[in-house]
């Protein structure tokens, strides 16, 4: 399936060309979380980072990814996810890491890929108030009724494409949400 990533027109101009006209925005930080941080969450980070760069917002929005388990710590993203993303001109990179206490304090929003990881992220949160908003990523998916981003690890190539379709859809909506949150 062809990539759905594109500049959004408004008054005939891509957002990147209007970036200088946006209200002053503080840097907003997003953390994408799945179980092992080798498939879904690094792909979510990569899709979002791609959109942020296309829109000229790299100095205003930052993103990262983590897993709820430490099994894959230090490993690169799964080679199948990397290849599927590369086919869409999206570069995955980095090394897997586990979510830590500091993440709850330093990120504005933590986005989980499924219900199990949503529960784990909430249960792993340090005692006390966490300023991070913890939400299911699929809250932002508009072109599907999916409530979770499925784990493609044990499946075939179609599973990785499905994940990327959901991530592209949701990240586009998420970017607009972040833009509105920070502007208000």
C-alpha positions in Angstrom: 0.0 0.0 0.0 1.3 3.4 -0.8 2.2 5.8 1.9 -0.4 8.2 3.1 2.1 10.6 4.5 1.8 14.0 2.9 1.7 17.7 3.7 -1.8 18.9 4.7 -3.1 21.8 2.7 -4.6 24.8 4.3 -5.4 27.9 2.4 -3.5 26.1 -0.4 -0.2 26.0 1.5 1.5 23.0 3.2 1.9 23.5 6.9 5.6 23.6 6.7 5.4 26.8 4.7 3.1 28.3 7.4 5.3 27.2 10.3 6.6 30.7 10.9 3.0 31.9 11.3 2.1 29.5 14.1 1.7 30.9 17.7 4.7 30.5 19.9 4.9 26.8 21.0 6.9 25.2 23.8 8.6 21.9 23.0 6.1 19.0 23.4 7.4 15.5 24.1 5.8 12.2 23.0 6.8 8.7 24.0 5.6 5.7 22.0 5.5 2.4 24.0 5.0 -1.2 23.1 6.2 -4.4 24.8 9.8 -4.9 23.5 10.5 -1.6 21.7 11.6 -3.3 18.5 8.5 -3.2 16.2 5.5 -0.9 16.9 6.9 1.8 19.2 10.1 2.5 17.2 7.9 2.6 14.1 5.5 5.0 15.7 8.5 7.2 16.7 9.8 7.1 13.2 6.5 7.9 11.5 5.9 10.8 13.9 9.5 12.1 13.5 9.0 12.0 9.7 5.8 14.0 9.9 7.5 16.5 12.4 10.4 17.0 10.0 8.1 17.3 6.9 6.1 20.0 8.8 9.2 21.8 10.0 8.4 21.3 13.7 11.5 19.4 14.9 12.4 22.3 17.2 8.9 22.2 18.8 8.0 18.5 19.0 10.2 15.7 20.2 9.5 12.0 20.3 11.1 8.8 21.5 10.1 5.2 22.1 10.4 2.6 24.8 9.2 -0.9 25.8 7.6 -2.2 28.9 10.1 -5.1 29.1 13.9 -5.0 29.0 14.3 -8.2 27.0 15.5 -6.4 23.8 17.4 -3.5 25.4 20.2 -2.3 23.2 18.8 -4.1 20.0 17.9 -2.2 16.9 14.3 -2.3 15.5 13.2 -5.6 14.0 14.6 -5.9 10.5 11.2 -6.6 9.0 9.7 -3.4 10.5 12.8 -1.5 9.3 12.4 -2.8 5.8 8.6 -2.1 5.7 9.2 1.4 7.0 12.0 2.0 4.5 9.7 1.1 1.7 7.6 4.2 2.8 10.7 6.4 3.0 10.6 6.3 6.8 13.8 5.6 8.7 13.7 3.6 11.8 16.7 3.5 14.0 17.9 3.7 17.6 18.1 1.0 20.2 15.4 -0.6 22.3 15.1 0.5 25.9 12.7 0.0 28.7 10.5 2.8 30.0 11.9 4.3 33.2 10.6 6.6 36.0 12.1 9.7 34.4 10.0 9.1 31.3 6.8 9.8 33.3 8.2 13.2 34.4 9.8 14.3 31.2 7.2 13.4 28.5 3.9 15.2 28.0 2.2 12.2 26.5 2.9 8.5 26.6 1.1 6.5 23.9 0.6 2.8 24.2 0.1 0.4 21.3 -2.3 -2.0 23.1 -4.4 -2.5 26.2 -1.8 -4.8 27.9 0.9 -2.2 27.6 -1.5 0.6 28.6 -2.1 -1.4 31.9 1.6 -2.1 32.3 2.6 1.6 31.7 0.1 2.7 34.3 1.2 0.0 36.8 4.9 0.9 36.3 4.3 4.6 36.9 6.2 6.0 39.9 4.2 6.8 43.0 2.8 10.3 43.0 1.5 12.6 40.3 2.9 12.1 36.8 2.5 15.0 34.5 2.5 12.6 31.5 -0.9 11.9 29.9 -1.0 8.1 29.3 -3.3 7.2 26.3 -3.9 4.4 23.8 -2.3 5.4 20.5 -5.5 4.2 18.7 -7.4 7.1 20.3 -5.9 9.1 17.4 -6.6 6.6 14.5 -9.5 7.9 12.4 -9.5 5.6 9.4 -10.0 2.4 11.2 -12.1 1.0 14.1 -8.9 -0.7 15.5 -8.6 -0.2 19.3 -5.0 -1.6 19.4 -2.0 -1.6 17.1 -1.5 -5.4 16.6 1.9 -6.9 17.4 3.4 -8.0 14.0 6.3 -9.9 15.5 5.1 -13.4 14.9 3.2 -12.7 11.7 4.1 -12.1 8.1 4.8 -9.0 6.0 1.2 -7.9 5.9 1.2 -7.4 9.6 4.0 -4.8 9.4 2.1 -3.0 6.6 -1.1 -3.0 8.8 0.9 -1.5 11.7 2.4 1.2 9.5 -1.0 2.1 8.0 -2.4 2.6 11.6 0.7 4.5 12.7 0.5 6.9 9.7 -3.2 7.5 10.2 -2.9 8.0 14.0 0.3 10.1 13.8 -1.3 12.6 11.4 -4.2 13.1 13.9 -1.8 13.1 16.8 0.3 15.9 15.2 -2.8 18.1 14.9 -3.8 17.3 18.5 -0.3 18.3 19.8 -0.4 21.4 17.7 -3.7 22.4 19.2 -2.6 21.5 22.8 0.5 23.5 22.6 -1.1 26.5 20.9 -3.9 26.9 23.5 
